[in-house]
């Protein structure tokens, strides 16, 4: 008999599982709290439910929580973890401590099929989508699970290519019966699959960031093949028109590469596509990979971009890279 994984179920789905056994919503909430808030991996240890329910649950379900196979620690104290799902898909997850802010960078796919040339993950190939449970497990199975304050969907894979599982994972992470992390502290990254972006904005309260690379479509398509099917201007137009509420943040991630996308022309292009919007810009250093002639823009050039964007009325910041020495920074995750 194939048992149901409790990790990845909503409280309503857990209720549907136990109602035929004669139990109530209160029991379902107790089960979900034990799984998501306390990372209970043994059904026998679930609190506030009868012994008979524990016995019956063990016959039809398992916790669905599994732990990392390996880890690697950066000099900046970031930690990269390797997971393998029960179907054999391998993924990497990064825990990033920073004073009172502790962030987990989760993967949504094993590998990726977007094929962006500056991303090492694309070279891993595509091994499949992760379920909502496999996404959430990357948080609750960490030794630091109780300390997590923020979650970013910026690991392996394109979230909008696995939209339904990403939306469900976001609902579990933000629900009071789940991890109870504020939607303001959840950010999902995308290369801009327009239909997915529109659905995500409508069906979630979490933040969204668009990986841009260049404000010019004819340049962007050389690096981000998805541009051919999903022109970035359409995605930006969707973001511009969407009414923001509850301090939700929409942003662009702009990886700066020396002499490639950091010219004055690119700066003016950025200003043009963002003028009149509340979309902010996160400027990121480029991470050099093997057999690559490109290098990151200088700190001075990045400051120049930031200053000129702010003067133009566009919110901008420079995001600090973490875990580069263990290949845990953005675009470097790939199973080795």
Secondary structure, DSSP 8 states (H G I E B T S, - for coil): ---EESTT--HHHHHHHHHTTT--HHHHHHHHHHHHTT---SGGG-SSS-HHHHHHHHHHEE------SEEEE-TTS-EEEEEE-TTS-EEEEEEEEETTEEEEE--SEEE-SS--TT-GGGGG-EEEE--HHHHHHHHHTSTTGGG--EEEE-SSS-GGGGHHHHHHHHHHHHSTTTT---GGGEEEEES--HHHHHHHHHH--SEEEEE-S-SSHHHHHHH-GGGGTS-HHHHHHHHHHS---TT--EEEEEEEBTTTT-SHHHHHHHHHHHTTS--EEEEEE----TT----B--HHHHHHHHHHHHHTT--EEEE----GGGT-STT-----
